[in-house]
Structure formats: structure tokens, C-alpha cells
Amino acid sequence: MTQTPVLGVAVIGAGYWGPNLARNFAASPDWNLVAICDLDEARARSLAGRVGGVDVVGSVDELLTRPDVDAVAIATPARTHYPLAMEALRAGKHVVVEKPIADSVAAAQEMVDEASSRGLVLMTDHTFCYTPAVVKIRELITSGELGDILFVDSVRINLGLVQPDVDVFWDLAPHDLSILDFVLPGGLAVESVAAHGADPIGAGKACVGHLVLPLAGGALASVHVNWLSPTKVRTITIGGSRKTLIWDDLNPIQRLTVFDRGVSLENASAEMLGRAEQSAAKVSYRLGDTWSPALPEREALGAMVAELAAAIREKRAPLTDGEAGLRVLSVLERASGVLEGSKA
């Protein structure tokens, strides 16, 4: 039996997210973590020591000349994602980049095109998409268990740090948007974006916000983000024509709950009834069982790095590819445009 060769990877950025990536690459049987690259050499050496004493490289140019580096993981500020990713792709390296994929749709599109033209994998690290709960949500929707999607309500609020360079939409909403893109059939194929933001504390940027996204078939998704809430809430409710599910990410015992409950109009088919009769039809309520799917225990980033390796070996797009990152970024950029327009 032929043994699958281990791939070499380097992590660029040893700050907040880089250590998590490095730890998972180092623990993966698919990968050989060969180097850490960061402008802060002391920080890079500290991380390298914690993951097996791998090499420390101070220059990206030097790193990309190494033949033992098949892929790079970029965990640096969003404004640097585009130049670093493009340099890596042009050097023939596969790339996984922390969310958001770039700081503009135009930059992200160039990254996607560059990877495609070179036959390289460009992956967006939408970590939540690799959690057991979100994978199960995708399965339930794909199998038709929920029926047609009618609405999505997402809430991500907490008493969080007001970021110096982005508003609450760019800080928190990418998590929820990436999840919706992953679980909804066809991804985030939205034609319009409504955005409402407020800055009640005078921070100079939106600290509380709502996004409203019309979905296919007349469904509606809403995303509520907030830095000012004294309580932390992480929930997504997805209502279907057959069943509804609630994901509570802060509930360690029962993260997913599926409700066999819903609303229907008795004998109110548009093909069978006229407008007046349809309006007068009786509403019926379905009250069935509630159940909680069993979920495996595994770290999402471990599944993400395994998916990256599989995509490279199988010469296919990863589950959260550059196009997924582009769709999420498109919603964020359009929301920013709406907010800027409302100030004019």
C-alpha cells in the first residue's frame, strides 16, 4: 500500500490566530509544520518552541523559496492578506487565509483568479464551518429534513472589545455569514443587502448592527451583531417548511435542537384558491417532537487542516474555498456601502 506523502506548511503570522493554526498543523498526520514567519522574531520563536521547535523565518520572500513548503497559512491583518496571498500563489504555494479573505471584493477576486489560473488551492479559514454542529446543520438542510428554508435569524452579541480598524459588522458578522454560506443550498446568493448600524457610545463606527438578506424562494435571513450587550449570545435559528432548528453555540450539552413544529395554511395552495379565499384560509400549527442530534467531539481547526490537505491531494476546491470567502466579503462590502450611503 502506497503511503500518502506528508505535505509541508508554514504559518505566516504568530499573533492571535497563528498559534491555533500552528498547533493544529503540528498535530495533523497530513502535515509537517516546517516554519513560522513573523516580523516579530521573538514572538515567532516563542510559538516555534511550543510546536516542536520548527524553523523561524523573518522574511516572506525567503520562506517562499523553500522547496519543503507546499502551502502557507496566512494569519495576519486583513489588509495584508491580498499581497501575501498573491506572492505565495505566484511562488506556486497553496494558500489558506484567515477571514476575511481580503479587505475588498476586487482584491479577493484577483486572489481567486490567480489560484485558478495556476491550479492551486485557495482556501478561506471559515473555522465555524468545520464544527460538528454546523456540519450537521448542513446535512439536515441538504437531506431535506427541514424542508424549504423559510427564515434564518442569527444573533452574535457580547460585551466585546471595540476594534480600532473595523466596525461590528466586519468583526462579528463574517462568522455568521460564513455559516449561512456553508449550510444554505447555493451559498450566499443574495441580490440585495439591507444594513442598519448605530454608534450610541461615540466610537466613530457602528457598534450595534443588523443585516437583512433576502434569500431564494422568498426566505429572509437576519444577522444581529452587537459589541455592547452585557450578555453573550451565539445562536442561529433556521426555520423550514417541515422542521426548525436552533444552534446555541454556548450550550455545551445541547448545541443543536430540532423542532417538529411549524405553521401552515390549511388547503391554501395558490393554484387551488383565489386571492380572497387564500387570505381567509385558516392557520394551523404543527406541534411535534423535539430532539437533539448527537454530535462528535473534535476541534474544528483540525478538520479544516485535514480538508486543506485533501483538497490539495485530490486537486479539487475545498469546502470553504476562495469563492466562499468572496461571497461573504461581498455581503460585508455591500453592507458598508449601504451604511456610508445612509450618512450622506
For each residue, the residues with C-beta under 8 A, 3 or more apart:
1:
2:
3:
4: 30 313
5:
6: 29 30 31 32
7: 30 31 32 70 71 309 312 313
8: 31 32 34 66 68 69 70 71
9: 25 31 32 33 34 69 70 71 72 73
10: 33 34 35 36 37 57 63 66 69 71 72 73
11: 14 18 21 22 25 33 35 36 37 47 72 73 75
12: 18 37 38 60 63 72 73 74 75 76 84
13: 17 18 37 38 74 75 76 98
14: 11 18 19 22 36 38 40 43 44 46 47 75
15: 18 38 43 75 76
16: 19 75
17: 13 20 21 75 98 125
18: 11 12 13 14 15 21 22 36 38 47 73 75
19: 14 16 22 23 47 50
20: 17 23 24 301
21: 11 17 18 24 25 73 75 125 301 305
22: 11 14 18 19 25 26 33 36 47 50 51
23: 19 20 26 27 50 51 301
24: 20 21 27 28 299 301 302 304 305
25: 9 11 21 22 28 31 33 51 73 305
26: 22 23 31 33 51 52 54
27: 23 24 302
28: 24 25 31 302 305 306 309
29: 6
30: 4 6 7 305 306 309 310
31: 6 7 8 9 25 26 28 305 309
32: 6 7 8 9 68
33: 9 10 11 22 25 26 51 52 54
34: 8 9 10 54 55 66 68 69
35: 10 11 48 54 55 56 57 63 66 69
36: 10 11 14 18 22 44 47 48 51 54 55 56 57
37: 10 11 12 13 44 56 57 58 59 60 63
38: 12 13 14 15 18 41 43 44 47 56 58
39: 58
40: 14 43 44
41: 38 44 45 56 58
42: 45 46
43: 14 15 38 40 46 47
44: 14 36 37 38 40 41 47 48 56 57 58
45: 41 42 48 49 56
46: 14 42 43 49 50
47: 11 14 18 19 22 36 38 43 44 50 51
48: 35 36 44 45 51 52 53 54 55 56
49: 45 46 53
50: 19 22 23 46 47
51: 22 23 25 26 33 36 47 48 54
52: 26 33 48
53: 48 49
54: 26 33 34 35 36 48 51
55: 34 35 36 48
56: 35 36 37 38 41 44 45 48
57: 10 35 36 37 44 62 63 66
58: 37 38 39 41 44 62
59: 37 62 63
60: 12 37 63 64 84 87 88
61: 64 65 87
62: 57 58 59 65 66
63: 10 12 35 37 57 59 60 66 69 72
64: 60 61 69 72 87 88 91 93
65: 61 62 91
66: 8 10 34 35 57 62 63 69
67:
68: 8 32 34
69: 8 9 10 34 35 63 64 66 72 93
70: 7 8 9 93 94 312
71: 7 8 9 10 93 94 95 96 121 308 312
72: 9 10 11 12 63 64 69 84 88 93 94 95 96
73: 9 10 11 12 18 21 25 95 96 97 98 125
74: 12 13 80 81 84 85 88 95 96 97 98
75: 11 12 13 14 15 16 17 18 21 98
76: 12 13 15 80 81 84 98
77: 80 81 165
78: 81 100 102 103 166
79: 82 103
80: 74 76 77 83 84
81: 74 76 77 78 84 85 97 98 100 101 102 103 107 111
82: 79 85 86 102 103 104 107 108 110 111
83: 80 86 87
84: 12 60 72 74 76 80 81 87 88 97
85: 74 81 82 88 89 95 97 102 111 122
86: 82 83 89 90 110 111 114
87: 60 61 64 83 84 90 91
88: 60 64 72 74 84 85 91 93 95
89: 85 86 92 93 95 111 114 115 118 120 122
90: 86 87 114 118
91: 64 65 87 88
92: 89 118 120
93: 64 69 70 71 72 88 89 120
94: 70 71 72 120 121 122 123 308 312
95: 71 72 73 74 85 88 89 111 115 120 121 122 123
96: 71 72 73 74 121 122 123 124 125 304 308
97: 73 74 81 84 85 101 102 111 122 123 124 125 325
98: 13 17 73 74 75 76 81 125
99: 124 125 126 127 174 175 178 325 328
100: 78 81 103 170 174 325 328 329 332
101: 81 97 108 111 124 322 325 326 328 329
102: 78 81 82 85 97 105 107 108 111 325 329
103: 78 79 81 82 100 107
104: 82 107 108 329 333
105: 102 108 109 326 329 330 333
106: 109 110
107: 81 82 102 103 104 110 111
108: 82 101 102 104 105 111 112 322 325 326 329
109: 105 106 112 113 326
110: 82 86 106 107 113 114
111: 81 82 85 86 89 95 97 101 102 107 108 114 115 122 322
112: 108 109 115 116 122 322 323 326
113: 109 110 116 117
114: 86 89 90 110 111 117 118 122
115: 89 95 111 112 118 120 121 122 322
116: 112 113 119
117: 113 114
118: 89 90 92 114 115
119: 116 315
120: 89 92 93 94 95 115
121: 71 94 95 96 115 308 311 312 317 318 321
122: 85 89 94 95 96 97 111 112 114 115 321 322
123: 94 95 96 97 307 308 311 318 320 321 322
124: 96 97 99 101 178 320 321 322 324 325 328
125: 17 21 73 96 97 98 99 304 320
126: 99 129 130 174 178 179 181 182 320 324 325 328
127: 99 130 131 300 301 304
128: 131 134 175 178 179 300
129: 126 134 135 178 179 182 300 319 320
130: 126 127 134 135 300 301 303 304 307 319 320
131: 127 128 134 135 300
132: 135 136 295 296 297 298
133: 136 137 247 249 255 256 295
134: 128 129 130 131 137 138 179 182 183 247
135: 129 130 131 132 138 139
136: 132 133 139 140 256 293 295
137: 133 134 140 141 179 183 236 238 245 247 256
138: 134 135 141 142 182 183
139: 135 136 142 143
140: 136 137 143 145 146 245 258 293
141: 137 138 144 145 146 149 183 184 185 238 240
142: 138 139 185
143: 139 140
144: 141 147 242
145: 140 141 240 242 243 258
146: 140 141 149 238 239 240 241 242 243 244 245
147: 144 240 241 242 243
148: 217 219 240 241
149: 141 146 152 184 215 217 219 238 239 240
150: 219 239 240 241
151: 219 220 221 222 237 238 239
152: 149 180 184 215 219 220 221 222 236 237 238 239
153: 221 222 224 235 236 237 239
154: 176 179 180 221 222 223 224 235 236 237
155: 224 233 234 235 236
156: 172 173 175 176 223 224 225 226 233 234
157: 224 225 226 229 231 232 233
158: 226 227 229 231 232 233
159: 227 228 229 230 231 232
160: 171 172 227
161: 227
162: 201 203 205 207 227
163: 166 167 170 171
164:
165: 77
166: 78 163 169 170 171 205
167: 163 170 171 197 205 206 207 209 336 339
168: 171 172 173 197 205 206 207 208 209 225 226 227
169: 166 172 173 195 197 206 209 211 225 332 335 336 339
170: 100 163 166 167 173 174 332 336
171: 160 163 166 167 168 174 225 227
172: 156 160 168 169 175 176 225 226 227
173: 156 168 169 170 176 177 209 211 223 225 331 332 335
174: 99 100 126 170 171 177 178 328 332
175: 99 128 156 172 178 179
176: 154 156 172 173 179 180 223 225 236
177: 173 174 180 181 188 223 328 331 332
178: 99 124 126 128 129 174 175 181 182 320 324 328
179: 126 128 129 134 137 154 175 176 182 183 236
180: 152 154 176 177 183 184 188 213 221
181: 126 177 178 184 187 188 324 327 328
182: 126 129 134 138 178 179 187 319 320 324
183: 134 137 138 141 179 180 238
184: 141 149 152 180 181 187 188 215
185: 141 142 216
186: 189 216
187: 181 182 184 324 327
188: 177 180 181 184 213 327 328 330 331
189: 186 215 216 327
190: 193 213 214 215 331
191: 214
192: 213 214
193: 190 211 212 213 331 334 335 338
194: 211 212 213 338
195: 169 209 210 211 212 334 335 336 338 339
196: 209 210
197: 167 168 169 206 208 209 210 339
198: 206 207 208 209
199: 202 203 204 205 206 207 208
200: 207 208 228
201: 162 207 228
202: 199
203: 162 199 207
204: 199
205: 162 166 167 168 199
206: 167 168 169 197 198 199 209 339
207: 162 167 168 198 199 200 201 203 226 227 228
208: 168 197 198 199 200 225 226 227 228
209: 167 168 169 173 195 196 197 198 206 224 225 226
210: 195 196 197 222 223 224 225
211: 169 173 193 194 195 221 222 223 225 331 335
212: 193 194 195 220 221 222
213: 180 188 190 192 193 194 220 221 222 223 331
214: 190 191 192 218 219 220 221
215: 149 152 184 189 190 218 219 220 221
216: 185 186 189 219
217: 148 149
218: 214 215
219: 148 149 150 151 152 214 215 216
220: 151 152 212 213 214 215
221: 151 152 153 154 180 211 212 213 214 215
222: 151 152 153 154 210 211 212 213
223: 154 156 173 176 177 210 211 213
224: 153 154 155 156 157 209 210
225: 156 157 168 169 171 172 173 176 208 209 210 211
226: 156 157 158 168 172 207 208 209 229
227: 158 159 160 161 162 168 171 172 207 208
228: 159 200 201 207 208
229: 157 158 159 226 232 233
230: 159
231: 157 158 159
232: 157 158 159 229 250
233: 155 156 157 158 229 250
234: 155 156 248 249 250
235: 153 154 155 246 247 248 249
236: 137 152 153 154 155 176 179 246 247
237: 151 152 153 154 244 245 246 247
238: 137 141 146 149 151 152 183 244 245 247
239: 146 149 150 151 152 153 244 262
240: 141 145 146 147 148 149 150 243 244 245 262
241: 146 147 148 150 262 264
242: 144 145 146 147 260 262
243: 145 146 147 240 258 259 260 261 262
244: 146 237 238 239 240 258 259 261 262
245: 137 140 146 237 238 240 256 257 258 259
246: 235 236 237 256 257 259
247: 133 134 137 235 236 237 238 255 256
248: 234 235 251 254 255 257
249: 133 234 235 255
250: 232 233 234
251: 248 254 255
252: 255
253:
254: 248 251 257 292
255: 133 247 248 249 251 252 295
256: 133 136 137 245 246 247 292 293 295
257: 245 246 248 254 290 291 292
258: 140 145 243 244 245 290 291 292 293
259: 243 244 245 246 288 290
260: 242 243 286 288 289 290
261: 243 244 285 286 287 288 290
262: 239 240 241 242 243 244 285 286
263: 283 284 285 286
264: 241 268 283 284 286
265: 268 278 281 282 283 284
266: 281 282 283 284
267: 272 273 281
268: 264 265 272 273 277 278 281
269: 272 273
270: 273 278
271:
272: 267 268 269
273: 267 268 269 270 277 278 281
274: 277 278
275: 278 279
276: 279 280
277: 268 273 274 280 281
278: 265 268 270 273 274 275 281
279: 275 276
280: 276 277
281: 265 266 267 268 273 277 278
282: 265 266
283: 263 264 265 266
284: 263 264 265 266
285: 261 262 263
286: 260 261 262 263 264
287: 261
288: 259 260 261
289: 260
290: 257 258 259 260 261
291: 257 258
292: 254 256 257 258
293: 136 140 256 258
294:
295: 132 133 136 255 256
296: 132
297: 132
298: 132 302 303
299: 24 302 303
300: 127 128 129 130 131 303 304
301: 20 21 23 24 127 130 304 305
302: 24 27 28 298 299 305 306
303: 130 298 299 300 306 307
304: 24 96 125 127 130 300 301 307 308 320
305: 21 24 25 28 30 31 301 302 308 309
306: 28 30 302 303 309 310
307: 123 130 303 304 310 311 318 319 320
308: 71 94 96 121 123 304 305 311 312 318
309: 7 28 30 31 305 306 312 313
310: 30 306 307 313 314 318
311: 121 123 307 308 314 315 316 317 318 321
312: 7 70 71 94 121 308 309 315
313: 4 7 309 310
314: 310 311
315: 119 311 312
316: 311
317: 121 311 321 323
318: 121 123 307 308 310 311 321
319: 129 130 182 307 324
320: 123 124 125 126 129 130 178 182 304 307 324 325
321: 121 122 123 124 311 317 318 324 325
322: 101 108 111 112 115 122 123 124 325 326
323: 112 317 326 327
324: 124 126 178 181 182 187 319 320 321 327 328
325: 97 99 100 101 102 108 124 126 320 321 322 328 329
326: 101 105 108 109 112 322 323 329 330
327: 181 187 188 189 323 324 330 331
328: 99 100 101 124 126 174 177 178 181 188 324 325 331 332
329: 100 101 102 104 105 108 325 326 332 333
330: 105 188 326 327 333 334
331: 173 177 188 190 193 211 213 327 328 334 335
332: 100 169 170 173 174 177 328 329 335 336
333: 104 105 329 330 336 337
334: 193 195 330 331 337 338
335: 169 173 193 195 211 331 332 338 339
336: 167 169 170 195 332 333 339 340
337: 333 334 340 341
338: 193 194 195 334 335 341 342
339: 167 169 195 197 206 335 336 342 343
340: 336 337 343 344
341: 337 338 344
342: 338 339
343: 339 340
344: 340 341
